[in-house]
Each structure stands twice: as C-alpha cells, then as structure tokens.
Amino acid sequence: MTGQVSGALDGKVALITGAAGNIGHATAKLLASRGDRIVAVEHPKADCSALEESFSGSDDFLLLSADVSKEEDVKAYVDAAVERFGRIDIFFNNAGIEGAQASIPDYPTAEFEKIFGVNVLGVFLGLKYVLPVMREQKSGSVINTSSIAGLIGSANMSGYIMSKHAVLGLTRTAALEAADYGVRVNSIHPGFVDSRMLTDIVHNLGAPDTSPFADMVPVKRLASLDDIARAVAFLASDESSYMTGHPLVVDGGLTVS
C-alpha cells in the first residue's frame, strides 16, 4: 500500500468480514492507509480479485475464506487472525446480503432463513468468538453493519428489515456485556450508498437507475463508499472512545423526518 497517512489507528489489527464487498473493500483500504494490519474474510464463492490486487505484496494483509453463518468457519477465521497477528483490535462485523424483495405473504421462507443466517447469525457468531479475544486484551472496538433499514420499516423487504433491526439489538446487548472489559461495540447505519447492493435492489424494484433515490436524500446525493469507510474508521479509532452501544447513522439526513 502507498500513501500511508498518519492516524490514530496505526499498528492495530483490523478484522473485516464481507471484505470483498464495496464497503468492506473501501474500509480495508482506508484502515490500511492509516497503518492498520488487515485480516479480510470473505465467502468461498466471492470474487476477491480486486481486494487481492489492492493488497498485493503486503505482509500486513491476510485473506481468509469463511461462511459467516457456519460456527466452525467463524471460529476458524478468528483463530487464524490471532495466530497471524496475535490480537484483534478492530472488528468490522460487516458481511451481509439484501435478500429477496416481496410482500410478507409472498416472501420465500427459505430466503428469509438465508438472510437470517448471514445478517443475524453471522453477526452473532462473530461477536461470540471475537469478544473473548478483546476481553482478554481488555481493549477493542467492534463495528456491526446495520442500515437505516435497522431503524425504519420498508414494504416488501421484511427479511432485510428484520435482519438489520436484529443487528442493532445485538449491538446494544454486546455493548453492555463488553463495557467492563474496555471493549466498545457500536453499529453503523448507512442510507443509500452508491454500491452494487443498492443498484441490485433498485433493479429488482423495477427502477432503471438510482437517481430517484439520490433525489430523496436531503443532501441530494448518494453516500460514497468513502463516506461509510470514514465513519467506520472513526468508530474504530480512539477518537470515539466514549461511544458504545451507539447507532451511527450515515444517511445524508434521510431519516431525520
């Protein structure tokens, strides 16, 4: 990596799930530019070529394959991170899928169970195995990826809405359990992000592009990937040392009213 910037994250170990996705990749690059060592976790079937290219030749990067909905895979990625770097300072618990768009009567049960497995069970299992490492260290920052979908309702997206509300509940519970050990747990709630996920949702809803969504936002634009990455980096850093159990909304004012 080139162009390293001095910052409050220097030398820390950051574990990121869903690391080959748009937000995960952007966050990995930003944290690395500030001096962090990166452990990237992705599904075995994911295309990690762009991520690998970004970190080509780096000794401070480890790419691991795991299905976050499988407990043995989660335990293995946590063990591998500790074996390689000795600790975990930052956990961006980020892996997620959007699932189907359909009314509740028409929503496929198998699809609902799939989104629960990744977005809820995956977050829970990450907390289950990372928190003991951080408790032993008596330090650490966890950032769980929720969404504005974890704060509001939306028709025809019951699986995604359910899952992101659950992430907020897990965040608040984990924050209370971890506070005595010097470990902070927060969640990030992006609004409309210029990303593959939003584009797919828009197309599935029958819209030609994302421009109507940008018009709905008070600041009249979609969030960039860097907008979200910078918010994650803030929660990861000591600059947010008095924040825990907090849902950080990054939505351009969309949920204000």
C-alpha positions as CSV (number, residue, x, y, z in Angstrom):
1,M,0.0,0.0,0.0
2,T,1.2,3.5,-0.8
3,G,0.4,6.9,0.5
4,Q,0.2,5.9,4.1
5,V,-1.4,8.6,6.3
6,S,-0.5,9.0,10.0
7,G,-3.6,8.4,12.2
8,A,-4.9,7.1,15.4
9,L,-5.2,3.5,14.1
10,D,-1.5,2.9,13.4
11,G,-0.4,-0.6,14.0
12,K,-3.8,-2.1,15.0
13,V,-5.2,-5.3,13.7
14,A,-8.5,-4.9,11.9
15,L,-10.6,-8.0,11.1
16,I,-13.2,-7.3,8.4
17,T,-16.0,-9.7,7.2
18,G,-17.6,-9.1,3.8
19,A,-14.2,-7.6,2.9
20,A,-14.5,-8.0,-0.9
21,G,-17.8,-6.1,-1.0
22,N,-17.9,-2.4,-1.8
23,I,-18.0,-1.1,1.7
24,G,-15.7,-3.8,3.1
25,H,-13.0,-3.2,0.4
26,A,-13.2,0.6,0.8
27,T,-12.8,0.3,4.6
28,A,-9.9,-2.1,4.4
29,K,-8.0,0.3,2.1
30,L,-8.7,3.2,4.4
31,L,-7.7,1.5,7.5
32,A,-4.5,0.1,5.8
33,S,-3.6,3.6,4.7
34,R,-3.7,4.6,8.3
35,G,-1.3,1.9,9.3
36,D,-3.6,-1.0,10.2
37,R,-2.9,-4.6,9.5
38,I,-5.9,-6.2,7.7
39,V,-7.5,-9.6,8.1
40,A,-10.1,-9.9,5.3
41,V,-12.8,-12.5,5.5
42,E,-15.0,-13.4,2.5
43,H,-17.3,-16.2,1.4
44,P,-15.6,-19.0,-0.5
45,K,-17.6,-18.2,-3.7
46,A,-16.9,-14.4,-3.6
47,D,-14.7,-12.7,-6.2
48,C,-11.8,-11.4,-4.2
49,S,-9.6,-10.4,-7.1
50,A,-9.9,-6.6,-6.7
51,L,-9.3,-6.9,-3.0
52,E,-6.2,-9.1,-3.6
53,E,-4.9,-6.6,-6.2
54,S,-5.3,-3.7,-3.7
55,F,-3.1,-5.6,-1.1
56,S,-0.7,-7.3,-3.5
57,G,2.7,-7.9,-1.9
58,S,1.6,-6.6,1.6
59,D,2.9,-8.6,4.6
60,D,0.2,-6.9,6.7
61,F,-2.7,-8.5,4.9
62,L,-4.3,-11.9,5.4
63,L,-7.3,-13.1,3.3
64,L,-9.4,-15.9,4.8
65,S,-12.3,-17.8,3.3
66,A,-15.3,-18.4,5.5
67,D,-19.1,-18.8,5.5
68,V,-20.1,-16.5,8.4
69,S,-23.3,-18.4,9.0
70,K,-21.3,-21.5,10.0
71,E,-19.9,-21.6,13.5
72,E,-16.8,-23.7,12.7
73,D,-15.9,-21.2,9.9
74,V,-16.2,-18.2,12.3
75,K,-14.1,-19.8,15.0
76,A,-11.5,-20.7,12.3
77,Y,-11.2,-17.1,11.0
78,V,-10.9,-15.7,14.5
79,D,-8.2,-18.3,15.4
80,A,-6.3,-17.6,12.2
81,A,-6.3,-13.9,12.8
82,V,-4.9,-14.3,16.3
83,E,-2.4,-16.8,15.1
84,R,-1.1,-14.5,12.4
85,F,-1.1,-11.1,14.2
86,G,-1.5,-12.0,17.9
87,R,-4.6,-9.9,18.6
88,I,-7.7,-8.2,17.2
89,D,-8.1,-4.5,17.9
90,I,-10.9,-3.7,15.4
91,F,-13.7,-6.0,14.3
92,F,-15.8,-4.7,11.4
93,N,-18.6,-7.2,11.5
94,N,-19.8,-6.3,8.1
95,A,-20.9,-9.3,6.0
96,G,-24.4,-9.1,4.8
97,I,-26.9,-9.8,1.9
98,E,-30.0,-8.0,0.8
99,G,-32.3,-11.0,0.2
100,A,-35.5,-11.0,-1.8
101,Q,-38.0,-8.2,-2.3
102,A,-41.6,-9.5,-1.8
103,S,-44.6,-8.9,0.4
104,I,-44.7,-11.0,3.6
105,P,-47.3,-13.4,2.3
106,D,-45.2,-14.0,-0.8
107,Y,-41.8,-13.9,0.8
108,P,-40.0,-17.3,0.4
109,T,-39.3,-18.8,3.7
110,A,-36.0,-20.3,2.5
111,E,-34.9,-16.8,1.5
112,F,-35.9,-15.4,4.9
113,E,-33.8,-18.2,6.6
114,K,-30.8,-17.5,4.3
115,I,-30.8,-13.8,5.1
116,F,-31.1,-14.5,8.8
117,G,-28.2,-16.9,8.6
118,V,-25.8,-14.3,7.1
119,N,-27.0,-11.0,8.5
120,V,-28.0,-12.1,12.0
121,L,-26.4,-15.4,12.9
122,G,-23.2,-14.3,11.2
123,V,-23.1,-11.1,13.3
124,F,-23.9,-13.1,16.5
125,L,-21.2,-15.7,15.8
126,G,-18.6,-13.0,15.0
127,L,-19.3,-11.4,18.4
128,K,-19.3,-14.8,20.1
129,Y,-15.7,-15.5,19.0
130,V,-14.2,-12.1,18.7
131,L,-15.4,-10.6,22.1
132,P,-13.4,-13.2,24.2
133,V,-10.2,-12.2,22.4
134,M,-10.9,-8.5,23.1
135,R,-11.9,-9.2,26.7
136,E,-8.6,-10.9,27.3
137,Q,-6.8,-7.9,25.8
138,K,-9.0,-5.5,27.7
139,S,-9.4,-3.4,24.6
140,G,-11.1,-3.4,21.3
141,S,-13.7,-1.7,19.0
142,V,-16.4,-3.6,17.3
143,I,-18.5,-2.0,14.5
144,N,-21.5,-4.0,13.3
145,T,-23.0,-3.1,10.0
146,S,-26.7,-2.4,10.2
147,S,-28.5,0.1,7.9
148,I,-31.2,2.7,8.0
149,A,-33.3,-0.5,7.5
150,G,-32.5,-1.2,11.1
151,L,-34.3,1.9,12.2
152,I,-37.3,2.1,9.9
153,G,-39.7,-0.1,8.0
154,S,-39.9,-0.7,4.3
155,A,-42.5,-2.6,2.3
156,N,-41.5,-5.8,0.5
157,M,-38.2,-6.1,2.3
158,S,-39.2,-8.0,5.5
159,G,-36.1,-10.2,5.5
160,Y,-33.6,-7.4,5.2
161,I,-35.5,-5.1,7.6
162,M,-35.7,-7.9,10.2
163,S,-32.0,-8.7,10.0
164,K,-30.8,-5.1,10.3
165,H,-33.1,-4.4,13.3
166,A,-31.6,-7.5,14.9
167,V,-28.1,-6.2,14.4
168,L,-29.0,-3.1,16.4
169,G,-30.3,-5.2,19.2
170,L,-27.2,-7.4,19.2
171,T,-25.0,-4.2,19.3
172,R,-26.7,-2.8,22.3
173,T,-26.6,-6.1,24.2
174,A,-22.9,-6.7,23.4
175,A,-22.0,-3.1,24.3
176,L,-23.4,-3.6,27.8
177,E,-21.7,-7.0,28.2
178,A,-18.3,-5.8,27.0
179,A,-18.1,-2.4,28.7
180,D,-16.4,-3.7,31.9
181,Y,-13.6,-5.1,29.8
182,G,-12.7,-1.9,27.9
183,V,-14.3,-3.1,24.7
184,R,-16.7,-0.9,22.7
185,V,-19.5,-2.1,20.4
186,N,-21.2,0.2,18.0
187,S,-23.3,-0.1,14.8
188,I,-23.2,1.8,11.6
189,H,-26.4,2.6,9.7
190,P,-25.7,3.7,6.1
191,G,-28.5,5.1,4.0
192,F,-28.5,5.0,0.2
193,V,-24.9,4.1,-0.8
194,D,-23.6,4.2,-4.4
195,S,-22.9,0.5,-4.4
196,R,-23.6,-2.8,-6.1
197,M,-26.2,-3.7,-3.4
198,L,-28.3,-0.5,-4.0
199,T,-28.1,-1.0,-7.7
200,D,-29.4,-4.6,-7.4
201,I,-32.2,-3.5,-5.1
202,V,-33.3,-0.7,-7.5
203,H,-33.3,-3.1,-10.5
204,N,-35.3,-5.7,-8.5
205,L,-37.9,-3.0,-7.7
206,G,-38.2,-2.2,-11.4
207,A,-36.4,1.2,-11.5
208,P,-33.9,1.9,-14.2
209,D,-31.3,3.6,-12.1
210,T,-30.5,5.1,-8.6
211,S,-31.2,8.7,-9.5
212,P,-34.7,8.9,-7.8
213,F,-33.1,7.6,-4.6
214,A,-30.5,10.4,-4.6
215,D,-33.3,12.9,-5.1
216,M,-35.0,11.5,-1.9
217,V,-31.9,12.4,0.2
218,P,-31.9,15.9,1.7
219,V,-28.2,16.4,0.6
220,K,-29.2,15.3,-2.9
221,R,-26.6,12.6,-3.4
222,L,-25.9,9.0,-2.6
223,A,-23.3,8.2,0.0
224,S,-19.9,7.4,-1.4
225,L,-18.1,4.3,-0.2
226,D,-15.5,6.6,1.4
227,D,-18.3,8.3,3.4
228,I,-19.1,5.0,5.0
229,A,-15.5,3.9,5.4
230,R,-14.6,7.1,7.2
231,A,-17.4,6.6,9.6
232,V,-16.3,3.1,10.4
233,A,-12.7,4.4,10.9
234,F,-14.0,6.9,13.4
235,L,-15.8,4.3,15.4
236,A,-12.7,2.1,15.2
237,S,-10.4,4.8,16.5
238,D,-9.8,6.2,19.9
239,E,-11.4,9.4,18.8
240,S,-14.7,7.7,19.6
241,S,-13.5,6.3,22.9
242,Y,-16.6,7.4,24.9
243,M,-19.1,5.9,22.4
244,T,-20.5,2.4,22.9
245,G,-23.9,0.9,22.0
246,H,-24.4,3.8,19.6
247,P,-26.2,3.6,16.2
248,L,-24.2,5.9,14.0
249,V,-26.5,7.0,11.1
250,V,-24.8,8.0,7.8
251,D,-27.7,8.8,5.6
252,G,-27.5,12.4,4.4
253,G,-30.5,13.3,6.5
254,L,-32.8,10.7,5.0
255,T,-34.2,9.5,8.3
256,V,-34.4,13.0,10.0
257,S,-38.1,13.5,9.4
